[in-house]
Amino acid sequence: MAGLASAPELKRHESSEGSLEKKLSDNSSIVEKAVSEDEDVDDKVIEKNEEVAIAILSTEDDPTLPVFTFRSIFLGIGLSAFTSVLATIYTFKPQNASVSQLFCLIIAYVLGTAMHSVIPSHGWWRYLNPGPFNIKEHTVIVIMSSTASTVAVAMEIIAALDLFYDIRLNPAVAIFQIFATQMIGYGIAGLLRNLLVYPTQTFYPTYISVVNLLQSLHFGGLLNHKKRRYFWIVFTAIFLWEWIPQYPFPLLTAFSIICLASEGRGPSIIRNLFGAGSSNEGIGLLSFSTSWTLITQGNPLVWPWQTQMNSYIGMALGYIILTACYYNNLFNGRDLLFMSTSLFGQNGSVYDQSAVLTPDNRLNVTAVETVGLPRYTTTYALSQMAYNFSLGAAVVHVFLYNWKELQAAFGGLRFLKNSSDIDDPHYKVMQKYREVPMWWYIAVFIISLAIGIGCSYATGNGTVLIPAWAIIVFTIISVFLSVALGFICATTGFQISVKYAVQVIASFMLPGQPIAVMYANLYGNSTSFQVLYMLQDLKLGQYTKIPPRWTFAAQMSGSIVGSVFNYTMMKTIVSNNRSVLRDPTGTRIWSGWIIQQYNSAAIAMGALGKDLFTYPNTYWLIPFAIFIGFWLPIPFWLASRFGKPGSLLKRTADFIHTPIILQYIGYLPYSVNGQWWSCLVIGFMSQYWARLRRPKWFKKYNYLTSAALDGGSQVIIFILSFAVFGASGNSVPFPSWTMRADGAAQTGGAIQILVCYPWIVVR
């Protein structure tokens, strides 16, 4: 009958209605889930710094997700090779660039999701494409590639031997030396897991943004969809902005309001105190930056407010101390530059270090009497003192403030056992996975130490790079330093520098031996920081629920690939650019400034250390500062321990972190300093105002904002490095900016930029 539907049509109609109802129901559940997720992010203020890891990072885990897949192996090895080559190239470039973990994370995500989209998933193809690219595959790739991208200090020292001492190690010896020196740090890190990885207190602030991004990219729900969209918007915005201060308008990278107002005609103290835009121009008082590449050095979005404020207190003291000491001719340095890390002769010229060494690279005492001892700039000497103050204070600070944690971890040799009584939600979820036995790490440590000793004697020409006893002694020093440095880094995000202290100690233990001092720095200083890298990756694995044995395998694999490609690329660059890399200035394409630093420090500390740093010589206070630093945290600890609860004295003492303040007193007399006041403003808005007044936004977006800004700026820097900055072999200078008082464009010739005029044109 007309107008009546047939049975099949009625069925389809009913099915369509049912489908519509189902869609409405599904949409309703999605909305409810989104509302629920938004409600989960409550307005409760995060009180303790370590609670960030609980309030912001999810403990969600799916143990069925595959980790060892074709994608993770292929991309892990491929990106490890790529990042290690790239990082080695950057080492020999005039630009101070590096390959960051967030750069590795973003590249891995793009490639991993692309492989899932391109590779079929049916039939036997499922072995190559087992499903959507997941967080565990992603994290393993990031750990492998970022481990490989950390340029081994051993490689840089091997390059210094080749360039400045004509010592060329056998390739196998060199590669084994690079790998072994990294593995020593890994062995130490494994023994410190109970203290510096498992507990909530050790939350590694700078890694919160990395994990937050990983979870936002891979976890479902409408809230994470919103967070992913927010990430890519911020990422794109900084990507489009950052190229402006980096390439066409570098004046925006860092600028000083005071210098602009003085029109370049004020006394030198204005430039020294307020200058910030150029390398070694000044210490940057009231100077600002619009380049996130610089601003992120202060970690304003991720460091706890207490850490940031202590760093700014140190800088404020630094403004006063550095300037006052220079103009009062401390260390007899008023006739030298205000800022420089170079060695100077008695007449103020650059020190001729080659004149005081014998052909076998030992000290020529007779030549020293003729040439004289080198001199430091006042600010560089003060900086070394401040760093040594900080190291001494750091050791005592950890023992005073964290004695209970140390006792719990090391008492009864409990650190040799895998603890199960740690009350951390992330660690509790990880209990289902098999842990790496302690004996694995002990074996790695012992075998690597033995290989390192063997490589120091296997030079092929009878030269001993560093005696076995010295390797053992400086490795033991690094073990103790790792506890103090690790605890401070894990709880504040701040890393204490120990290189000056280790070099001074080496100068007394290995007098007149510059090569041995370089290697002492490798085993005493670099090993400690290798421990920190390993600990942070172990914590990353805990946050993202990677089975510990896969984290161990990823770190080992990245180190092996990195060692091979570090050495291979280094040999190619050194062989093809030897004269340029030895030149103090280099070219726009290649520069040996990083390698030269090792050599200069080795000469000053190794060859001339005793003459420079023993009493009553000019710089005797630099090594003695370590012992003074031991006493500096004690008054604050006493006030904190015995002060009246709630009193201003106790609250102030609890807030003060002496190692951070002391290091930042000497942090400024290097490179560009235009970012710190920008960091202060951003840090206050993020870690103080937003954390207290906008806790919901802070929990959802603060660390994601940091990841987006870091990722976008690092990707554009990578592109610019190869497109215009010369990493590919050819630099492309931007057309000259011209400024004139009358606002007219000047033509012809290279024009010097005069920042005092507001009229700017480009030709």
Secondary structure by P-SEA (a helix, b strand, c coil): ccccccaaaaaaaaaaaaaaaaaaaaaaaaaaaaaaaaaacccccccccccccccccccccccccccccaaaaaaaaaaaaaaaaaaaaaaaccccccccaaaaaaaaaaaaaaaaacccccccccccccccccaaaaaaaaaaaaaaacccaaaaaaaaaaccccccccaaaaaaaaaaaaaaaaaaaaaaccccccccccccccaaaaaaaaaaaccccaaaaaaaaaaaaaaaaaaaccccccccccccccccaaaaaacccccaaaaaacccccccccccccbbbcccccccccccccccaaaaaaaaaaaaaaaaaaaaaaaaccccccccccccccccccccccccccccccccccccaaaaaaacbbbbcaaaaaaaaaaaaaaaaaaaaaaaacaaaaaaacccccccccccccccaaaaaacccccccaaaaaaaaaaaaaaaaaaaaccccccccccaaaaaaaaaaaaaaaaaaaaaaacccbbbbcaaaaaaaaaaaccccaaaaaaaaaaccaaaaaaaaaaaaaaaaaaacccaaaaaaaaaaaaaaaaaaaaaaaaaaaaacccccccccccccccaaaaaaaaaaaaaccccccccccccccccccccccccccccaaaaaaaaaccccccaaaaaaaaccaaaaaaaaacccccccccaaaaaaaaaacccccccccaaaaaccaaaaaaaaaaaaaaaaaaaaccccccccbbbbccbbbbccccccccccbbbbbccccccccc
